[in-house]
Every structure is written in structure tokens, then in C-alpha cells.
Amino acid sequence: IKIEDILPTGEKISIVLEGSEVAESRVLQILEMLRIMAGNEQRIEDTSKLAETLWNVLLDRFGDGKPFTSRDLLKAVFEDLGINLKLNTISTYLLRFYRRGLLRRLGKEGMSIRYVVSKRIPQTV
């Protein structure tokens, strides 16, 4: 049995249980451990860290006014930090940054919205 999960911090966990008779209780213990590791208190802290991390990558890569899409940021985060996030996570944070006035929308590029960093950019979010 192979169990994989990605924590809110972007860390990937893979656990493999091998054997002819893997007990259901073992699987439940592992699932409980994953639930604890991704608990609500930890998520709140990690969410602010993730926002800050994304903002820093965004400034480094696109702070010069270069337009970008959610896929561009997804690729940049993976290339710069090795963090493999889901596209909907990136899109959620871009929407939050946009609503706070940190980003401007330039229209669509295919199915993706193009963003640009606003002129008045804070160094932290």
C-alpha cells in the first residue's frame, strides 16, 4: 500500500507499507499521522508562510513589470524552490494578491489570466 500526501507547506510525504497482510489499523494510524501533520493550527501558520514565499518568488521573477500567468508562477516556484504546488493553489493566492491591490490584471492569455505586479509593491505581504 502506498500513501502519498502534500502538506500545506508543499512538502510531499510518501509512505509504503509492504507485506502479505497489512493491518487496517496500521493504515488508519498513518492516515491519522497525516491528519495531525496537516492540522488546522499548522495550516494557518503555513498559509501565511506560503503567501510570503509566493510573493517573494513573484517579486524575484516578475517584479520588473513582466506579465505572467498562474502557470508561469507555478513553474517559477518549482524551479526556484522545488515546491510542487497545485495550480488552483497558485490561482487562489494570485486572486488574494489581486484583491489586495498588489497585482493588476491585463486580460486573458488563452484560458489563463495575465497579471502584472502593481507599481506600489510592498516587500512583504
C-alpha positions in Angstrom: 0.0 0.0 0.0 1.4 3.4 -0.9 0.0 6.6 0.7 1.1 10.0 -0.7 0.1 13.4 0.5 1.3 17.0 0.1 1.3 19.1 3.2 0.1 22.8 3.1 3.8 23.7 3.2 4.4 21.9 -0.1 6.2 19.0 1.4 5.4 15.7 -0.2 5.1 12.6 2.0 5.2 9.1 0.6 4.7 6.1 2.8 4.8 2.5 1.6 3.6 -0.4 3.6 4.7 -3.8 2.3 3.7 -7.2 3.4 1.3 -10.0 2.6 -1.1 -8.9 5.4 -1.1 -5.2 6.1 -3.3 -4.5 9.0 -6.1 -2.0 8.6 -5.1 -0.4 11.9 -1.7 0.4 10.5 -3.2 2.3 7.6 -5.5 4.2 9.9 -2.6 5.1 12.1 -0.7 6.5 9.1 -3.8 8.5 8.0 -4.2 9.9 11.5 -0.5 10.9 11.5 -1.0 12.7 8.2 -4.1 14.5 9.5 -2.1 15.7 12.5 0.8 16.9 10.4 -1.6 18.9 8.3 -3.7 20.1 11.2 -5.7 23.4 11.2 -3.3 25.2 13.6 -0.3 24.3 11.4 -2.2 25.3 8.2 -2.9 28.8 9.4 0.8 29.4 10.1 1.8 27.6 6.8 -0.7 29.7 4.8 0.9 32.9 5.8 4.4 31.4 5.1 3.2 30.2 1.7 1.8 33.6 0.8 5.1 35.2 1.7 7.0 32.6 -0.2 4.9 33.0 -3.3 5.1 36.8 -3.1 8.9 36.6 -2.8 9.2 34.4 -5.9 6.7 36.6 -7.7 8.8 39.7 -7.0 12.1 38.0 -8.0 10.7 36.7 -11.3 8.1 39.3 -12.3 8.7 42.4 -10.1 10.1 44.2 -13.1 6.6 44.5 -14.6 6.8 41.4 -16.8 3.3 39.9 -17.3 2.7 36.4 -16.1 0.0 33.8 -15.6 -0.7 31.3 -12.8 1.2 28.6 -14.8 4.3 30.9 -15.0 4.3 31.4 -11.3 3.7 27.6 -10.7 6.8 26.9 -12.9 8.9 29.6 -11.1 8.1 28.2 -7.7 9.1 24.7 -8.7 12.3 25.9 -10.5 13.4 28.3 -7.7 12.3 26.3 -4.6 11.5 22.8 -5.7 8.0 23.1 -4.3 5.3 21.4 -6.4 2.0 23.1 -5.7 -1.3 22.6 -7.4 -2.4 25.2 -10.0 -5.5 26.0 -8.1 -3.4 26.9 -5.0 -1.4 29.4 -7.1 -4.6 30.8 -8.6 -6.1 31.3 -5.2 -3.1 33.3 -3.9 -3.0 35.3 -7.1 -6.6 36.3 -6.6 -5.9 37.3 -3.0 -3.0 39.4 -4.1 -5.1 41.0 -6.8 -7.9 41.8 -4.3 -5.4 43.5 -2.0 -4.2 45.7 -4.9 -0.8 44.0 -5.1 -1.4 42.8 -8.7 -3.2 44.2 -11.8 -5.0 42.0 -14.4 -4.1 42.6 -18.0 -6.7 40.2 -19.6 -6.6 36.6 -20.7 -3.9 34.6 -22.5 -5.9 31.6 -23.7 -7.7 30.3 -20.7 -5.3 32.0 -18.2 -5.5 35.5 -16.7 -2.3 37.6 -17.2 -1.2 39.5 -14.1 1.4 42.2 -13.5 2.8 43.5 -10.2 1.3 46.8 -9.2 3.5 49.9 -9.2 3.2 50.3 -5.4 4.6 47.0 -4.2 5.4 46.1 -0.6 8.4 43.8 0.1 6.3 41.6 2.3 2.6 40.5 2.2 
